[in-house]
Amino acid sequence: MPNPLSQEIGQILMLMAKDFQQRLDRDLAARGIAGVGQRHRAIFLHLGQHGASRSVDLAQAAGIRPQSMMVIIHELEEMGLIERQADPRDSRAKLIDFTPGGRQLIKELTRSTETVWQQYRNIAGEQRVRQIFEGLGSLLNPTEGDTST
């Protein structure tokens, strides 16, 4: 007999991601930062972890088509948050990187993220939120001996 929890985990994770994004958007808007949505933040996540990157690599990391990534890149360029620079390893390619305004937005996103985590701690308590976070982290980073992935 299937475990009912295994049937619901995907739904719960997707609903939590949606809730987190909505709370983040509300906090950013309350501080006067609008126009940067979830699809834009996928670029920030990758650039923040890997530094300047080619658009094709950003598209792959975000799981979208390169053409769709170019639309997002153009939007963020118009907002003054990212810029394209020549790739020193390939004269035909451009690297996407943060502008000073983009780096400032990362600081604002960090503040908003902390606000959302505090909201969750207020709802469920510090210890429980920490346990949930650590548990989910262990699923993303399984031990080396785990061959079930």
Biotite code that builds the C-alpha atoms (Angstrom):
import biotite.structure as struc

atoms = struc.array([
    struc.Atom([0.000, 0.000, 0.000], chain_id="A", res_id=1, res_name="MET", atom_name="CA", element="C"),
    struc.Atom([1.481, 3.388, -0.984], chain_id="A", res_id=2, res_name="PRO", atom_name="CA", element="C"),
    struc.Atom([2.445, 5.769, 1.775], chain_id="A", res_id=3, res_name="ASN", atom_name="CA", element="C"),
    struc.Atom([0.026, 8.741, 1.612], chain_id="A", res_id=4, res_name="PRO", atom_name="CA", element="C"),
    struc.Atom([2.835, 11.093, 2.604], chain_id="A", res_id=5, res_name="LEU", atom_name="CA", element="C"),
    struc.Atom([4.852, 10.060, -0.451], chain_id="A", res_id=6, res_name="SER", atom_name="CA", element="C"),
    struc.Atom([1.876, 11.045, -2.587], chain_id="A", res_id=7, res_name="GLN", atom_name="CA", element="C"),
    struc.Atom([1.759, 14.519, -1.044], chain_id="A", res_id=8, res_name="GLU", atom_name="CA", element="C"),
    struc.Atom([5.425, 15.501, -0.738], chain_id="A", res_id=9, res_name="ILE", atom_name="CA", element="C"),
    struc.Atom([5.627, 16.992, -4.235], chain_id="A", res_id=10, res_name="GLY", atom_name="CA", element="C"),
    struc.Atom([2.489, 19.017, -3.666], chain_id="A", res_id=11, res_name="GLN", atom_name="CA", element="C"),
    struc.Atom([3.689, 20.248, -0.268], chain_id="A", res_id=12, res_name="ILE", atom_name="CA", element="C"),
    struc.Atom([7.100, 21.248, -1.635], chain_id="A", res_id=13, res_name="LEU", atom_name="CA", element="C"),
    struc.Atom([5.544, 23.117, -4.562], chain_id="A", res_id=14, res_name="MET", atom_name="CA", element="C"),
    struc.Atom([3.070, 24.896, -2.288], chain_id="A", res_id=15, res_name="LEU", atom_name="CA", element="C"),
    struc.Atom([5.878, 25.850, 0.096], chain_id="A", res_id=16, res_name="MET", atom_name="CA", element="C"),
    struc.Atom([7.953, 27.201, -2.795], chain_id="A", res_id=17, res_name="ALA", atom_name="CA", element="C"),
    struc.Atom([4.963, 29.233, -3.958], chain_id="A", res_id=18, res_name="LYS", atom_name="CA", element="C"),
    struc.Atom([4.317, 30.518, -0.431], chain_id="A", res_id=19, res_name="ASP", atom_name="CA", element="C"),
    struc.Atom([7.987, 31.456, -0.020], chain_id="A", res_id=20, res_name="PHE", atom_name="CA", element="C"),
    struc.Atom([8.004, 33.334, -3.351], chain_id="A", res_id=21, res_name="GLN", atom_name="CA", element="C"),
    struc.Atom([4.794, 35.202, -2.475], chain_id="A", res_id=22, res_name="GLN", atom_name="CA", element="C"),
    struc.Atom([6.137, 36.225, 0.930], chain_id="A", res_id=23, res_name="ARG", atom_name="CA", element="C"),
    struc.Atom([9.408, 37.318, -0.655], chain_id="A", res_id=24, res_name="LEU", atom_name="CA", element="C"),
    struc.Atom([7.576, 39.374, -3.295], chain_id="A", res_id=25, res_name="ASP", atom_name="CA", element="C"),
    struc.Atom([5.402, 41.036, -0.625], chain_id="A", res_id=26, res_name="ARG", atom_name="CA", element="C"),
    struc.Atom([8.408, 41.974, 1.475], chain_id="A", res_id=27, res_name="ASP", atom_name="CA", element="C"),
    struc.Atom([10.299, 43.361, -1.520], chain_id="A", res_id=28, res_name="LEU", atom_name="CA", element="C"),
    struc.Atom([7.244, 45.365, -2.613], chain_id="A", res_id=29, res_name="ALA", atom_name="CA", element="C"),
    struc.Atom([6.770, 46.717, 0.913], chain_id="A", res_id=30, res_name="ALA", atom_name="CA", element="C"),
    struc.Atom([10.317, 48.054, 0.711], chain_id="A", res_id=31, res_name="ARG", atom_name="CA", element="C"),
    struc.Atom([9.696, 49.623, -2.701], chain_id="A", res_id=32, res_name="GLY", atom_name="CA", element="C"),
    struc.Atom([11.343, 46.948, -4.841], chain_id="A", res_id=33, res_name="ILE", atom_name="CA", element="C"),
    struc.Atom([9.031, 45.759, -7.570], chain_id="A", res_id=34, res_name="ALA", atom_name="CA", element="C"),
    struc.Atom([9.342, 44.149, -10.963], chain_id="A", res_id=35, res_name="GLY", atom_name="CA", element="C"),
    struc.Atom([11.785, 41.386, -10.066], chain_id="A", res_id=36, res_name="VAL", atom_name="CA", element="C"),
    struc.Atom([9.920, 38.118, -10.060], chain_id="A", res_id=37, res_name="GLY", atom_name="CA", element="C"),
    struc.Atom([10.649, 34.463, -9.543], chain_id="A", res_id=38, res_name="GLN", atom_name="CA", element="C"),
    struc.Atom([11.879, 33.896, -13.091], chain_id="A", res_id=39, res_name="ARG", atom_name="CA", element="C"),
    struc.Atom([14.390, 36.719, -12.683], chain_id="A", res_id=40, res_name="HIS", atom_name="CA", element="C"),
    struc.Atom([15.616, 35.327, -9.389], chain_id="A", res_id=41, res_name="ARG", atom_name="CA", element="C"),
    struc.Atom([16.699, 32.089, -11.087], chain_id="A", res_id=42, res_name="ALA", atom_name="CA", element="C"),
    struc.Atom([19.460, 34.108, -12.748], chain_id="A", res_id=43, res_name="ILE", atom_name="CA", element="C"),
    struc.Atom([20.472, 35.710, -9.463], chain_id="A", res_id=44, res_name="PHE", atom_name="CA", element="C"),
    struc.Atom([20.730, 32.315, -7.819], chain_id="A", res_id=45, res_name="LEU", atom_name="CA", element="C"),
    struc.Atom([23.047, 30.979, -10.516], chain_id="A", res_id=46, res_name="HIS", atom_name="CA", element="C"),
    struc.Atom([25.173, 34.125, -10.849], chain_id="A", res_id=47, res_name="LEU", atom_name="CA", element="C"),
    struc.Atom([25.434, 34.352, -7.080], chain_id="A", res_id=48, res_name="GLY", atom_name="CA", element="C"),
    struc.Atom([26.798, 30.811, -6.886], chain_id="A", res_id=49, res_name="GLN", atom_name="CA", element="C"),
    struc.Atom([28.906, 30.659, -10.051], chain_id="A", res_id=50, res_name="HIS", atom_name="CA", element="C"),
    struc.Atom([29.746, 34.246, -11.002], chain_id="A", res_id=51, res_name="GLY", atom_name="CA", element="C"),
    struc.Atom([29.615, 35.665, -14.524], chain_id="A", res_id=52, res_name="ALA", atom_name="CA", element="C"),
    struc.Atom([28.099, 33.121, -16.902], chain_id="A", res_id=53, res_name="SER", atom_name="CA", element="C"),
    struc.Atom([27.063, 32.695, -20.507], chain_id="A", res_id=54, res_name="ARG", atom_name="CA", element="C"),
    struc.Atom([23.359, 32.912, -21.273], chain_id="A", res_id=55, res_name="SER", atom_name="CA", element="C"),
    struc.Atom([23.257, 29.301, -22.452], chain_id="A", res_id=56, res_name="VAL", atom_name="CA", element="C"),
    struc.Atom([24.634, 28.171, -19.074], chain_id="A", res_id=57, res_name="ASP", atom_name="CA", element="C"),
    struc.Atom([22.082, 30.323, -17.257], chain_id="A", res_id=58, res_name="LEU", atom_name="CA", element="C"),
    struc.Atom([19.293, 28.784, -19.343], chain_id="A", res_id=59, res_name="ALA", atom_name="CA", element="C"),
    struc.Atom([20.487, 25.279, -18.559], chain_id="A", res_id=60, res_name="GLN", atom_name="CA", element="C"),
    struc.Atom([20.766, 26.037, -14.826], chain_id="A", res_id=61, res_name="ALA", atom_name="CA", element="C"),
    struc.Atom([17.248, 27.517, -14.800], chain_id="A", res_id=62, res_name="ALA", atom_name="CA", element="C"),
    struc.Atom([15.838, 24.673, -16.894], chain_id="A", res_id=63, res_name="GLY", atom_name="CA", element="C"),
    struc.Atom([14.498, 26.918, -19.651], chain_id="A", res_id=64, res_name="ILE", atom_name="CA", element="C"),
    struc.Atom([15.128, 27.423, -23.355], chain_id="A", res_id=65, res_name="ARG", atom_name="CA", element="C"),
    struc.Atom([17.986, 29.773, -24.338], chain_id="A", res_id=66, res_name="PRO", atom_name="CA", element="C"),
    struc.Atom([15.487, 32.011, -26.177], chain_id="A", res_id=67, res_name="GLN", atom_name="CA", element="C"),
    struc.Atom([13.449, 32.414, -22.993], chain_id="A", res_id=68, res_name="SER", atom_name="CA", element="C"),
    struc.Atom([16.609, 33.202, -21.053], chain_id="A", res_id=69, res_name="MET", atom_name="CA", element="C"),
    struc.Atom([17.468, 35.964, -23.521], chain_id="A", res_id=70, res_name="MET", atom_name="CA", element="C"),
    struc.Atom([14.084, 37.601, -22.842], chain_id="A", res_id=71, res_name="VAL", atom_name="CA", element="C"),
    struc.Atom([14.828, 37.566, -19.110], chain_id="A", res_id=72, res_name="ILE", atom_name="CA", element="C"),
    struc.Atom([18.342, 38.888, -19.696], chain_id="A", res_id=73, res_name="ILE", atom_name="CA", element="C"),
    struc.Atom([16.981, 41.785, -21.757], chain_id="A", res_id=74, res_name="HIS", atom_name="CA", element="C"),
    struc.Atom([14.465, 42.608, -19.006], chain_id="A", res_id=75, res_name="GLU", atom_name="CA", element="C"),
    struc.Atom([17.133, 42.631, -16.317], chain_id="A", res_id=76, res_name="LEU", atom_name="CA", element="C"),
    struc.Atom([19.458, 44.703, -18.493], chain_id="A", res_id=77, res_name="GLU", atom_name="CA", element="C"),
    struc.Atom([16.690, 47.268, -18.949], chain_id="A", res_id=78, res_name="GLU", atom_name="CA", element="C"),
    struc.Atom([16.314, 47.377, -15.154], chain_id="A", res_id=79, res_name="MET", atom_name="CA", element="C"),
    struc.Atom([20.061, 47.981, -14.836], chain_id="A", res_id=80, res_name="GLY", atom_name="CA", element="C"),
    struc.Atom([20.629, 44.838, -12.780], chain_id="A", res_id=81, res_name="LEU", atom_name="CA", element="C"),
    struc.Atom([22.870, 42.816, -15.102], chain_id="A", res_id=82, res_name="ILE", atom_name="CA", element="C"),
    struc.Atom([25.219, 43.553, -17.967], chain_id="A", res_id=83, res_name="GLU", atom_name="CA", element="C"),
    struc.Atom([26.904, 41.648, -20.759], chain_id="A", res_id=84, res_name="ARG", atom_name="CA", element="C"),
    struc.Atom([30.666, 41.636, -21.094], chain_id="A", res_id=85, res_name="GLN", atom_name="CA", element="C"),
    struc.Atom([33.015, 40.017, -23.582], chain_id="A", res_id=86, res_name="ALA", atom_name="CA", element="C"),
    struc.Atom([34.027, 36.485, -22.615], chain_id="A", res_id=87, res_name="ASP", atom_name="CA", element="C"),
    struc.Atom([37.839, 36.478, -22.491], chain_id="A", res_id=88, res_name="PRO", atom_name="CA", element="C"),
    struc.Atom([37.847, 32.741, -23.367], chain_id="A", res_id=89, res_name="ARG", atom_name="CA", element="C"),
    struc.Atom([35.558, 33.061, -26.418], chain_id="A", res_id=90, res_name="ASP", atom_name="CA", element="C"),
    struc.Atom([35.364, 36.287, -28.422], chain_id="A", res_id=91, res_name="SER", atom_name="CA", element="C"),
    struc.Atom([31.974, 35.257, -29.875], chain_id="A", res_id=92, res_name="ARG", atom_name="CA", element="C"),
    struc.Atom([30.337, 34.841, -26.461], chain_id="A", res_id=93, res_name="ALA", atom_name="CA", element="C"),
    struc.Atom([29.188, 37.278, -23.798], chain_id="A", res_id=94, res_name="LYS", atom_name="CA", element="C"),
    struc.Atom([29.260, 36.806, -20.056], chain_id="A", res_id=95, res_name="LEU", atom_name="CA", element="C"),
    struc.Atom([26.313, 37.953, -17.974], chain_id="A", res_id=96, res_name="ILE", atom_name="CA", element="C"),
    struc.Atom([27.184, 39.534, -14.632], chain_id="A", res_id=97, res_name="ASP", atom_name="CA", element="C"),
    struc.Atom([25.700, 41.810, -11.991], chain_id="A", res_id=98, res_name="PHE", atom_name="CA", element="C"),
    struc.Atom([25.871, 45.564, -12.181], chain_id="A", res_id=99, res_name="THR", atom_name="CA", element="C"),
    struc.Atom([26.318, 47.478, -8.912], chain_id="A", res_id=100, res_name="PRO", atom_name="CA", element="C"),
    struc.Atom([22.506, 47.794, -8.868], chain_id="A", res_id=101, res_name="GLY", atom_name="CA", element="C"),
    struc.Atom([22.225, 44.015, -9.224], chain_id="A", res_id=102, res_name="GLY", atom_name="CA", element="C"),
    struc.Atom([24.611, 43.488, -6.330], chain_id="A", res_id=103, res_name="ARG", atom_name="CA", element="C"),
    struc.Atom([22.501, 45.847, -4.240], chain_id="A", res_id=104, res_name="GLN", atom_name="CA", element="C"),
    struc.Atom([19.383, 43.873, -5.178], chain_id="A", res_id=105, res_name="LEU", atom_name="CA", element="C"),
    struc.Atom([21.091, 40.702, -3.922], chain_id="A", res_id=106, res_name="ILE", atom_name="CA", element="C"),
    struc.Atom([21.502, 42.421, -0.549], chain_id="A", res_id=107, res_name="LYS", atom_name="CA", element="C"),
    struc.Atom([17.800, 43.346, -0.591], chain_id="A", res_id=108, res_name="GLU", atom_name="CA", element="C"),
    struc.Atom([16.831, 39.777, -1.530], chain_id="A", res_id=109, res_name="LEU", atom_name="CA", element="C"),
    struc.Atom([18.936, 38.540, 1.373], chain_id="A", res_id=110, res_name="THR", atom_name="CA", element="C"),
    struc.Atom([17.101, 40.891, 3.747], chain_id="A", res_id=111, res_name="ARG", atom_name="CA", element="C"),
    struc.Atom([13.719, 39.791, 2.403], chain_id="A", res_id=112, res_name="SER", atom_name="CA", element="C"),
    struc.Atom([14.706, 36.138, 2.675], chain_id="A", res_id=113, res_name="THR", atom_name="CA", element="C"),
    struc.Atom([15.582, 36.653, 6.338], chain_id="A", res_id=114, res_name="GLU", atom_name="CA", element="C"),
    struc.Atom([12.206, 38.341, 6.854], chain_id="A", res_id=115, res_name="THR", atom_name="CA", element="C"),
    struc.Atom([10.421, 35.331, 5.347], chain_id="A", res_id=116, res_name="VAL", atom_name="CA", element="C"),
    struc.Atom([12.410, 32.913, 7.500], chain_id="A", res_id=117, res_name="TRP", atom_name="CA", element="C"),
    struc.Atom([11.489, 34.958, 10.554], chain_id="A", res_id=118, res_name="GLN", atom_name="CA", element="C"),
    struc.Atom([7.830, 34.703, 9.555], chain_id="A", res_id=119, res_name="GLN", atom_name="CA", element="C"),
    struc.Atom([8.194, 30.922, 9.376], chain_id="A", res_id=120, res_name="TYR", atom_name="CA", element="C"),
    struc.Atom([9.961, 30.857, 12.763], chain_id="A", res_id=121, res_name="ARG", atom_name="CA", element="C"),
    struc.Atom([7.087, 32.899, 14.212], chain_id="A", res_id=122, res_name="ASN", atom_name="CA", element="C"),
    struc.Atom([4.604, 30.364, 12.845], chain_id="A", res_id=123, res_name="ILE", atom_name="CA", element="C"),
    struc.Atom([6.360, 27.079, 13.658], chain_id="A", res_id=124, res_name="ALA", atom_name="CA", element="C"),
    struc.Atom([9.113, 27.961, 16.111], chain_id="A", res_id=125, res_name="GLY", atom_name="CA", element="C"),
    struc.Atom([12.861, 28.229, 15.708], chain_id="A", res_id=126, res_name="GLU", atom_name="CA", element="C"),
    struc.Atom([13.652, 24.603, 16.465], chain_id="A", res_id=127, res_name="GLN", atom_name="CA", element="C"),
    struc.Atom([11.040, 23.168, 14.133], chain_id="A", res_id=128, res_name="ARG", atom_name="CA", element="C"),
    struc.Atom([12.032, 25.421, 11.221], chain_id="A", res_id=129, res_name="VAL", atom_name="CA", element="C"),
    struc.Atom([15.679, 24.469, 11.755], chain_id="A", res_id=130, res_name="ARG", atom_name="CA", element="C"),
    struc.Atom([14.782, 20.751, 11.782], chain_id="A", res_id=131, res_name="GLN", atom_name="CA", element="C"),
    struc.Atom([12.734, 21.076, 8.605], chain_id="A", res_id=132, res_name="ILE", atom_name="CA", element="C"),
    struc.Atom([15.493, 23.014, 6.869], chain_id="A", res_id=133, res_name="PHE", atom_name="CA", element="C"),
    struc.Atom([18.180, 20.533, 7.923], chain_id="A", res_id=134, res_name="GLU", atom_name="CA", element="C"),
    struc.Atom([15.985, 17.614, 6.878], chain_id="A", res_id=135, res_name="GLY", atom_name="CA", element="C"),
    struc.Atom([15.338, 19.049, 3.445], chain_id="A", res_id=136, res_name="LEU", atom_name="CA", element="C"),
    struc.Atom([19.013, 19.927, 3.118], chain_id="A", res_id=137, res_name="GLY", atom_name="CA", element="C"),
    struc.Atom([19.946, 16.317, 3.770], chain_id="A", res_id=138, res_name="SER", atom_name="CA", element="C"),
    struc.Atom([17.681, 15.267, 0.893], chain_id="A", res_id=139, res_name="LEU", atom_name="CA", element="C"),
    struc.Atom([19.448, 17.694, -1.441], chain_id="A", res_id=140, res_name="LEU", atom_name="CA", element="C"),
    struc.Atom([22.898, 16.616, -0.229], chain_id="A", res_id=141, res_name="ASN", atom_name="CA", element="C"),
    struc.Atom([22.651, 12.893, 0.448], chain_id="A", res_id=142, res_name="PRO", atom_name="CA", element="C"),
    struc.Atom([25.560, 11.129, 2.104], chain_id="A", res_id=143, res_name="THR", atom_name="CA", element="C"),
    struc.Atom([28.172, 9.560, -0.120], chain_id="A", res_id=144, res_name="GLU", atom_name="CA", element="C"),
    struc.Atom([27.077, 6.059, 0.869], chain_id="A", res_id=145, res_name="GLY", atom_name="CA", element="C"),
    struc.Atom([23.503, 6.622, -0.369], chain_id="A", res_id=146, res_name="ASP", atom_name="CA", element="C"),
    struc.Atom([23.186, 4.836, -3.713], chain_id="A", res_id=147, res_name="THR", atom_name="CA", element="C"),
    struc.Atom([19.453, 5.353, -4.106], chain_id="A", res_id=148, res_name="SER", atom_name="CA", element="C"),
    struc.Atom([19.837, 8.650, -5.994], chain_id="A", res_id=149, res_name="THR", atom_name="CA", element="C"),
])
